[in-house]
């Protein structure tokens, strides 16, 4: 009996046809034995084909040395390199009889302890390729394998040429390749790329390089606008934020993403742990704090780092490539602040990020800085008739409120509404600084021999009220507070320079060029009702005399009537 068998087995790239022929002759028992032997041969053949299918991995399908890889990049100036990992006999698009390529040290790869557990303990390129074929190209195991390969590359490589951000690697022999971005000088914020490619003849791919950026902003307290410059009164809480981009993390098994922030000493950082910052994805959804960690420099409390767990967040679907992270936090303008015209306070930030999946290398974005200003006013007490005569001994207090009833004592210290006054630090040189944390403070300011005091740490575009609580000897005290406002200053585009100097608006109309103004006192007779003996005693004596006269008149009339 003639027997014909045909089997079709589907491998990853094509169908394998196995055809077997045989004959059974003689008695039934003998024929049955022959059939058993035939089936053993068939199963052996099937097992062999199955092994070939498992070991076959997609590769360049053209003839030896005629393959071309085109990489469509996003930016100019890159260099891509191709290293042959596996080679073998190419039939159709299936690689068999696999051995190590000339671009890697095979023994180094097999013995590397960094290999995924499923790829350890193998003895040949063919065995390793067979296990790789079972994995998804985007799996962590394949990414880890690529990372291991990157540590065992040889000097034999194929290098790209560039034409208008299109990169071409020509004349690649058949095989399976490791492709990497080998750019020596990367553009600021750019990340390297790595590929373990399942590729066919003359493949064109898109580069995975992304650009990571950081922007730094401060919130202007009067307008609520975010920008590069702000201004505040000492003691104010200042709002800051960074805006960073989420990179394409394809090919990375781990990713460094660290926001580094440093405030100058004139600011006091409020950031101590995760609870002191808020991160919003695309400025809408709040990122759960399990995806980041805040650490403060043990030697500088004004310096902190926010480490975002990008890989975990991407895997969880919380973050995606090209999302923007808005990170919010605050600081306080303190008593050591530089005051105009001495310059502004600074807050600086930059981002450290993984830029090369082939090793542990990182890149760093350019540092971005924002500036916070504070101002002063110089108050000079002068004689109303002779302004060259400066007056010593005038006592003032400052408030953001008008119409206060202060009832000052003889030394000018208010006895009422003190909580409405701005606390100050007496620098004992005629200058006073708005207080932040200092415990030894005062409300009153006294003009020295030169007649001038300077009040430091004020905000612009805010109305302040200067009360005179005691006049110099022989002068009349002001009966109403002086309203002052610092205004008209403009900044340059960077924020670290003032283009137009501020002016002081005095009582809503009198503008003084610069930050100084004069307060006049006038001499004169101490009139009744403003202190001294006044008319009260005369009213009392006169009233008494009138009462006495009335009594005498009434008494006289009564005696006459009698």
C-alpha positions as CSV (number, residue, x, y, z in Angstrom):
1,X,0.0,0.0,0.0
2,X,1.6,3.3,-1.1
3,X,1.2,6.1,1.5
4,X,1.6,9.9,0.9
5,X,1.6,12.5,3.8
6,X,1.7,16.3,3.5
7,X,2.0,18.7,6.4
8,X,1.8,22.5,6.3
9,X,3.3,24.3,9.4
10,X,3.0,28.0,9.8
11,X,6.2,29.8,11.0
12,X,6.4,33.5,11.8
13,X,7.3,34.5,8.3
14,X,6.0,31.7,6.0
15,X,4.5,28.3,5.6
16,X,6.8,25.1,5.7
17,X,5.6,22.2,3.6
18,X,6.7,18.7,4.7
19,X,6.0,15.9,2.3
20,X,6.6,12.2,3.3
21,X,6.2,9.1,1.2
22,X,6.4,5.4,2.1
23,X,5.0,2.0,1.4
24,X,3.5,-0.8,3.6
25,X,3.8,-4.3,2.4
26,X,3.3,-7.8,3.8
27,X,1.1,-8.9,6.7
28,X,-1.0,-6.5,8.7
29,X,1.2,-6.9,11.8
30,X,4.3,-6.1,9.9
31,X,2.6,-3.1,8.2
32,X,1.5,-1.8,11.6
33,X,5.1,-1.9,12.8
34,X,6.3,0.0,9.7
35,X,3.7,2.6,10.3
36,X,4.9,3.2,13.8
37,X,8.4,3.8,12.6
38,X,7.1,6.2,10.0
39,X,5.2,8.2,12.6
40,X,8.4,8.5,14.7
41,X,10.2,9.9,11.8
42,X,7.4,12.3,11.1
43,X,7.3,13.6,14.7
44,X,11.1,14.1,14.6
45,X,10.7,16.1,11.4
46,X,7.9,18.2,13.0
47,X,10.1,18.9,16.1
48,X,13.0,20.0,13.9
49,X,10.8,22.4,11.9
50,X,9.2,23.8,15.1
51,X,12.7,24.6,16.4
52,X,13.6,26.3,13.2
53,X,10.4,28.4,13.4
54,X,11.1,29.3,17.0
55,X,14.7,30.4,16.2
56,X,13.7,32.4,13.1
57,X,13.6,36.2,13.7
58,X,12.7,38.8,11.2
59,X,15.7,40.4,9.6
60,X,16.7,42.3,6.5
61,X,15.3,40.3,3.6
62,X,17.4,41.4,0.7
63,X,20.7,39.9,-0.5
64,X,23.8,40.1,1.5
65,X,25.1,43.6,1.9
66,X,22.3,45.3,-0.1
67,X,20.0,46.5,2.8
68,X,19.2,50.1,3.5
69,X,17.8,51.6,6.7
70,X,16.3,55.1,6.6
71,X,15.7,57.0,9.8
72,X,13.4,60.0,9.6
73,X,14.6,62.4,12.3
74,X,13.1,65.4,14.0
75,X,16.3,67.4,14.4
76,X,19.5,67.8,12.5
77,X,23.0,66.9,13.7
78,X,22.4,63.3,14.9
79,X,24.6,60.3,14.1
80,X,23.0,56.8,14.1
81,X,25.0,53.5,14.3
82,X,24.0,50.0,13.4
83,X,25.6,46.9,15.1
84,X,24.9,43.4,13.8
85,X,23.7,41.2,16.7
86,X,22.7,38.0,14.8
87,X,23.4,36.7,11.4
88,X,22.7,33.4,9.6
89,X,21.2,31.9,6.5
90,X,18.4,34.1,5.0
91,X,15.6,32.4,3.2
92,X,12.7,34.7,2.2
93,X,12.6,36.8,5.3
94,X,13.5,34.1,7.8
95,X,17.0,33.9,9.4
96,X,18.1,30.4,10.3
97,X,21.4,28.8,11.4
98,X,21.8,31.8,13.7
99,X,25.2,32.8,14.9
100,X,26.6,36.0,16.6
101,X,27.0,39.0,14.3
102,X,30.2,40.9,14.0
103,X,28.8,43.9,15.9
104,X,28.8,42.4,19.4
105,X,30.7,40.3,21.8
106,X,28.5,37.2,22.1
107,X,30.2,35.6,25.1
108,X,29.9,38.9,26.9
109,X,26.2,39.0,26.3
110,X,25.6,35.4,27.3
111,X,27.5,35.9,30.6
112,X,26.1,39.3,31.5
113,X,24.1,39.1,34.8
114,X,21.9,41.9,33.7
115,X,20.1,39.7,31.2
116,X,16.4,39.0,32.0
117,X,15.9,35.7,33.8
118,X,14.3,34.1,30.8
119,X,17.4,34.7,28.7
120,X,20.0,33.5,31.2
121,X,21.9,30.2,31.2
122,X,21.8,29.9,27.4
123,X,24.8,28.6,25.5
124,X,24.5,30.0,22.0
125,X,23.3,32.8,19.8
126,X,20.7,30.4,18.3
127,X,19.3,29.5,21.7
128,X,19.1,33.1,22.8
129,X,17.4,34.1,19.5
130,X,14.8,31.4,20.0
131,X,13.9,32.7,23.4
132,X,13.8,36.3,22.1
133,X,11.4,35.3,19.4
134,X,8.9,34.4,22.2
135,X,8.8,37.9,23.6
136,X,6.9,41.0,22.5
137,X,9.2,43.6,20.9
138,X,7.9,46.2,23.4
139,X,8.4,44.1,26.5
140,X,10.6,45.0,29.4
141,X,12.7,41.9,28.7
142,X,13.5,43.0,25.2
143,X,14.4,46.5,26.4
144,X,16.6,45.0,29.1
145,X,18.3,42.7,26.5
146,X,19.0,45.8,24.4
147,X,20.5,47.5,27.3
148,X,22.8,44.5,27.9
149,X,23.7,44.5,24.2
150,X,24.7,48.2,24.4
151,X,27.5,47.2,26.8
152,X,29.0,44.6,24.5
153,X,29.4,46.4,21.2
154,X,32.4,45.9,19.0
155,X,34.2,48.5,16.9
156,X,32.5,47.1,13.8
157,X,29.5,49.3,13.0
158,X,27.7,51.0,10.2
159,X,27.2,54.7,10.4
160,X,24.5,56.9,9.0
161,X,24.7,59.9,6.6
162,X,22.4,62.8,6.9
163,X,20.4,64.9,4.5
164,X,17.9,67.4,6.0
165,X,17.2,65.4,9.1
166,X,16.9,62.2,7.1
167,X,19.5,59.6,8.1
168,X,20.5,56.7,5.9
169,X,22.6,53.6,6.7
170,X,23.5,51.7,3.5
171,X,25.0,48.3,2.6
172,X,23.9,46.4,5.7
173,X,24.5,42.7,5.5
174,X,21.6,40.3,6.4
175,X,21.0,40.0,10.1
176,X,19.3,41.4,13.2
177,X,20.6,44.8,14.3
178,X,21.0,47.0,17.3
179,X,20.6,50.7,16.2
180,X,21.5,53.6,18.5
181,X,21.8,57.3,18.4
182,X,25.5,58.0,18.9
183,X,25.4,61.8,18.6
184,X,28.4,63.3,20.3
185,X,27.0,66.8,20.9
186,X,23.2,66.6,21.4
187,X,21.0,69.7,21.1
188,X,19.9,71.1,24.5
189,X,17.1,68.9,25.9
190,X,17.4,66.2,23.2
191,X,17.3,62.5,24.1
192,X,19.2,59.6,22.5
193,X,17.3,56.8,20.8
194,X,17.8,53.0,20.9
195,X,16.2,50.4,18.7
196,X,16.1,46.6,18.6
197,X,14.3,46.3,15.3
198,X,12.2,43.7,13.6
199,X,13.0,45.0,10.1
200,X,12.6,44.1,6.5
201,X,14.3,45.2,3.3
202,X,15.0,48.9,2.9
203,X,13.1,49.8,6.1
204,X,12.2,53.4,7.0
205,X,11.5,54.3,10.6
206,X,10.8,57.4,12.5
207,X,13.3,58.6,15.1
208,X,12.1,58.4,18.7
209,X,14.3,61.3,19.8
210,X,12.3,63.8,21.9
211,X,13.2,67.2,23.4
212,X,12.8,67.7,27.1
213,X,12.2,71.3,28.3
214,X,11.8,73.2,31.5
215,X,10.3,76.7,31.9
216,X,10.3,78.6,35.2
217,X,7.7,81.1,36.2
218,X,6.7,83.4,39.1
219,X,3.1,84.7,39.8
220,X,2.7,88.5,39.9
221,X,0.7,89.1,43.0
222,X,-1.2,92.1,41.7
223,X,-2.2,90.8,38.3
224,X,-2.2,87.0,38.8
225,X,-0.2,86.7,35.6
226,X,2.6,84.0,35.5
227,X,5.9,85.3,34.0
228,X,9.6,85.9,34.7
229,X,9.2,88.7,37.2
230,X,7.2,89.6,40.3
231,X,7.3,92.1,43.2
232,X,6.2,91.7,46.8
233,X,6.3,93.1,50.3
234,X,8.6,91.4,52.8
235,X,6.6,88.6,54.5
236,X,4.5,87.9,51.4
237,X,4.1,84.3,50.2
238,X,5.5,84.1,46.6
239,X,4.0,81.5,44.2
240,X,6.4,79.7,41.8
241,X,6.0,76.9,39.2
242,X,7.9,74.9,36.6
243,X,6.6,73.6,33.4
244,X,8.3,70.4,32.1
245,X,7.7,68.1,29.2
246,X,7.2,64.3,29.4
247,X,9.6,62.4,27.1
248,X,9.1,59.4,25.0
249,X,10.4,56.6,27.3
250,X,10.3,53.8,24.7
251,X,13.4,51.7,25.1
252,X,14.1,52.7,28.7
253,X,13.8,50.3,31.6
254,X,14.4,53.2,34.0
255,X,14.3,56.9,33.6
256,X,15.8,59.8,35.6
257,X,13.5,62.8,35.7
258,X,14.5,65.3,38.4
259,X,13.4,69.0,38.9
260,X,16.1,70.8,40.8
261,X,15.1,74.1,42.4
262,X,17.1,76.7,44.3
263,X,15.9,79.9,45.9
264,X,18.3,82.6,46.9
265,X,18.8,83.3,50.6
266,X,16.4,86.3,50.5
267,X,13.6,83.8,49.9
268,X,12.6,81.2,52.4
269,X,11.4,77.9,50.7
270,X,8.2,76.4,52.0
271,X,9.0,73.0,50.4
272,X,9.8,70.3,53.0
273,X,8.1,67.2,51.6
274,X,5.6,65.9,49.0
275,X,2.7,67.7,50.6
276,X,4.3,71.1,49.9
277,X,4.1,70.8,46.1
278,X,1.3,70.1,43.6
279,X,1.9,68.6,40.2
280,X,-0.8,69.0,37.5
281,X,-0.8,67.0,34.3
282,X,-1.4,69.5,31.5
283,X,-2.3,72.0,34.3
284,X,-5.6,70.1,34.9
285,X,-5.4,66.7,36.6
286,X,-3.4,66.5,39.8
287,X,-0.7,63.9,39.8
288,X,-0.9,61.5,42.7
289,X,2.0,61.9,45.1
290,X,2.9,58.2,44.8
291,X,4.5,59.1,41.4
292,X,7.0,61.6,42.8
293,X,9.2,62.2,45.7
294,X,10.5,65.5,47.2
295,X,13.9,65.7,48.9
296,X,15.5,68.8,50.5
297,X,19.2,69.4,50.5
298,X,20.5,68.7,54.1
299,X,22.9,71.6,53.8
300,X,20.6,74.1,52.1
301,X,16.9,74.2,53.0
302,X,16.3,76.5,50.0
303,X,17.3,73.8,47.6
304,X,15.1,70.8,46.8
305,X,14.6,68.1,44.2
306,X,11.4,66.6,42.8
307,X,12.0,63.1,41.4
308,X,9.1,62.0,39.1
309,X,8.6,58.3,38.5
310,X,8.1,58.7,34.8
311,X,8.3,55.0,33.8
312,X,5.7,54.0,36.5
313,X,3.3,56.8,35.5
314,X,3.6,56.0,31.8
315,X,2.9,52.3,32.4
316,X,-0.1,53.2,34.5
317,X,-1.4,55.4,31.7
318,X,-1.2,58.5,34.0
319,X,1.4,60.2,31.8
320,X,2.0,60.2,28.1
321,X,4.8,61.4,25.9
322,X,4.6,65.2,25.3
323,X,2.4,65.8,28.3
324,X,3.3,68.9,30.3
325,X,3.8,68.8,34.1
326,X,3.0,72.0,36.0
327,X,4.8,71.8,39.4
328,X,3.6,74.4,42.0
329,X,5.2,75.5,45.2
330,X,5.9,78.7,47.3
331,X,8.4,80.6,49.3
332,X,8.4,83.7,51.5
333,X,10.2,87.0,50.9
334,X,12.2,87.5,54.1
335,X,13.9,90.4,55.9
336,X,17.3,89.9,54.2
337,X,15.7,90.8,50.8
338,X,17.6,93.1,48.5
339,X,15.7,96.3,48.0
340,X,15.5,98.4,44.9
341,X,17.9,99.7,43.5
342,X,20.2,96.9,44.9
343,X,18.6,94.2,42.7
344,X,16.0,91.4,42.9
345,X,15.8,88.0,44.6
346,X,16.2,84.9,42.4
347,X,14.7,81.5,42.0
348,X,16.4,79.1,39.7
349,X,15.4,75.6,38.3
350,X,16.6,73.0,35.8
351,X,15.7,69.5,34.9
352,X,18.0,66.4,34.9
353,X,16.7,63.7,32.6
354,X,17.8,60.4,31.1
355,X,19.0,61.0,27.5
356,X,20.5,57.7,26.5
357,X,18.8,54.3,26.9
358,X,22.2,52.7,26.0
359,X,23.7,53.6,29.4
360,X,23.0,55.6,32.6
361,X,23.8,58.9,31.0
362,X,21.7,62.0,31.8
363,X,21.3,65.4,30.3
364,X,20.4,68.7,31.8
365,X,18.1,71.5,30.5
366,X,19.4,75.1,30.6
367,X,18.8,76.8,33.9
368,X,15.8,79.1,34.1
369,X,15.6,82.0,36.6
370,X,12.8,84.2,37.8
371,X,13.1,87.4,39.8
372,X,11.3,89.0,42.7
373,X,11.6,92.7,43.6
374,X,10.8,94.7,46.7
375,X,11.1,98.5,47.2
376,X,11.6,101.3,49.7
377,X,10.5,104.9,50.3
378,X,12.6,107.6,51.8
379,X,10.6,110.0,54.0
380,X,12.2,113.4,54.8
381,X,10.7,115.6,57.5
382,X,11.1,119.3,56.6
383,X,10.0,122.8,57.8
384,X,7.0,124.0,55.9
385,X,8.5,127.4,55.3
386,X,12.1,126.5,54.9
387,X,12.4,123.0,53.2
388,X,16.1,123.1,53.6
389,X,15.6,122.7,57.3
390,X,15.2,119.0,58.2
391,X,13.4,118.1,61.3
392,X,14.5,115.6,64.0
393,X,12.1,113.9,66.4
394,X,9.0,113.2,64.2
395,X,7.4,109.9,65.0
396,X,5.6,107.8,62.3
397,X,3.8,104.5,61.9
398,X,2.7,102.7,58.7
399,X,-0.4,100.8,57.8
400,X,-2.3,99.5,54.8
401,X,-5.5,101.0,56.3
402,X,-6.7,104.6,56.5
403,X,-8.9,106.3,59.2
404,X,-7.2,104.6,62.1
405,X,-7.8,106.0,65.6
406,X,-4.4,105.4,67.2
407,X,-4.5,107.6,70.3
408,X,-0.7,107.9,70.6
409,X,1.0,108.5,73.9
410,X,3.4,111.3,74.6
411,X,6.2,109.4,73.0
412,X,4.1,108.8,69.8
413,X,3.5,105.1,70.5
414,X,-0.1,104.2,69.5
415,X,-2.3,102.8,72.3
416,X,-5.0,101.6,69.9
417,X,-5.3,99.6,66.7
418,X,-1.7,98.4,66.8
419,X,-2.6,95.2,65.0
420,X,-3.5,97.3,62.0
421,X,0.1,98.6,61.8
422,X,3.0,97.1,59.9
423,X,5.7,95.6,62.1
424,X,9.2,96.9,61.5
425,X,12.8,96.1,62.4
426,X,14.8,99.1,63.5
427,X,18.2,99.0,61.9
428,X,19.4,101.8,64.1
429,X,20.7,103.8,61.2
430,X,17.6,105.7,60.2
431,X,16.3,102.7,58.2
432,X,13.5,100.4,59.0
433,X,12.7,97.0,57.4
434,X,9.3,95.4,57.2
435,X,9.5,92.5,59.7
436,X,9.0,88.8,58.7
437,X,10.2,86.6,61.5
438,X,12.3,88.8,63.8
439,X,10.8,88.9,67.3
440,X,12.3,92.3,68.3
441,X,10.0,94.6,66.3
442,X,8.6,98.1,66.5
443,X,5.7,100.0,65.1
444,X,7.2,103.5,65.4
445,X,9.9,105.3,63.3
446,X,11.6,108.4,64.5
447,X,13.4,110.9,62.2
448,X,17.1,111.2,63.1
449,X,19.2,114.4,63.0
450,X,19.1,114.5,59.2
451,X,15.3,114.3,59.2
452,X,15.1,111.3,56.9
453,X,14.0,107.7,57.5
454,X,13.9,104.9,54.9
455,X,11.2,102.2,55.0
456,X,12.4,99.0,53.2
457,X,10.5,96.0,51.9
458,X,7.4,97.5,50.4
459,X,5.4,96.3,47.4
460,X,4.6,98.5,44.4
461,X,1.1,99.4,43.3
462,X,-0.1,99.0,46.9
463,X,-1.5,101.9,49.0
464,X,0.2,102.6,52.3
465,X,-0.8,105.2,55.0
466,X,1.9,107.0,56.9
467,X,0.6,108.4,60.2
468,X,2.5,111.0,62.2
469,X,2.0,110.2,65.8
470,X,4.3,112.9,67.2
471,X,5.6,116.1,65.7
472,X,9.0,117.7,66.3
473,X,9.1,120.1,69.2
474,X,7.5,123.4,68.3
475,X,5.6,122.0,65.2
476,X,2.1,121.0,64.6
477,X,1.5,117.3,64.0
478,X,-0.3,116.2,60.8
479,X,-4.0,115.7,61.3
480,X,-4.4,113.1,58.6
481,X,-2.2,110.2,57.3
482,X,-0.2,110.6,54.2
483,X,-1.2,108.1,51.4
484,X,1.7,106.8,49.4
485,X,2.1,104.3,46.6
486,X,5.1,103.2,44.6
487,X,4.3,103.0,40.9
488,X,5.4,103.5,37.3
489,X,8.3,101.0,37.4
490,X,8.7,98.7,34.3
491,X,10.9,95.7,33.9
492,X,13.0,94.3,31.0
493,X,12.0,91.1,29.2
494,X,14.2,89.0,31.5
495,X,13.0,90.6,34.7
496,X,16.4,91.2,36.3
497,X,16.5,94.9,35.4
498,X,14.1,97.9,35.9
499,X,13.9,100.0,32.8
500,X,11.8,102.9,34.3
501,X,12.5,103.8,37.9
502,X,9.6,103.8,40.3
503,X,7.9,106.9,41.5
504,X,6.1,107.7,44.8
505,X,2.5,109.1,44.5
506,X,1.9,111.3,47.5
507,X,-1.7,111.7,48.7
508,X,-3.0,110.5,45.3
509,X,-1.7,113.3,43.2
510,X,1.7,114.6,44.0
511,X,4.2,112.3,42.2
512,X,7.8,112.4,43.3
513,X,10.5,111.3,40.9
514,X,12.3,108.4,42.6
515,X,11.5,106.8,45.9
516,X,11.8,109.8,48.2
517,X,9.3,112.4,49.3
518,X,9.0,115.2,51.9
519,X,6.5,115.6,54.7
520,X,6.1,119.2,55.9
521,X,5.4,120.5,59.4
522,X,4.5,124.0,60.3
523,X,5.2,126.1,63.3
524,X,2.5,128.2,65.0
525,X,0.8,129.1,68.3
526,X,-0.5,126.2,70.1
527,X,-4.2,126.9,69.7
528,X,-7.0,126.0,72.1
529,X,-8.3,122.5,71.6
530,X,-5.0,121.2,70.4
531,X,-3.3,120.9,73.8
532,X,-2.0,123.2,76.5
533,X,-4.2,125.1,79.0
534,X,-6.6,126.2,76.3
535,X,-9.9,127.8,77.2
536,X,-11.2,125.2,79.6
537,X,-10.1,127.0,82.7
538,X,-11.7,130.3,81.6
539,X,-15.0,128.5,80.9
540,X,-14.8,126.9,84.4
541,X,-14.0,130.2,86.2
542,X,-16.5,132.2,84.2
543,X,-19.2,129.7,84.8
544,X,-18.5,129.8,88.5
545,X,-18.7,133.6,88.6
546,X,-22.0,133.5,86.8
547,X,-23.4,131.0,89.3
548,X,-22.2,133.1,92.2
549,X,-23.7,136.3,90.7
550,X,-27.0,134.6,90.2
551,X,-27.0,133.4,93.8
552,X,-26.2,136.9,95.1
553,X,-29.0,138.4,93.0
554,X,-31.6,136.0,94.2
555,X,-30.5,136.5,97.8
556,X,-30.7,140.3,97.5
557,X,-34.2,140.2,96.1
558,X,-35.4,138.0,98.9
559,X,-34.0,140.3,101.5
560,X,-35.7,143.3,99.8
561,X,-39.0,141.6,99.8
562,X,-38.7,141.0,103.5
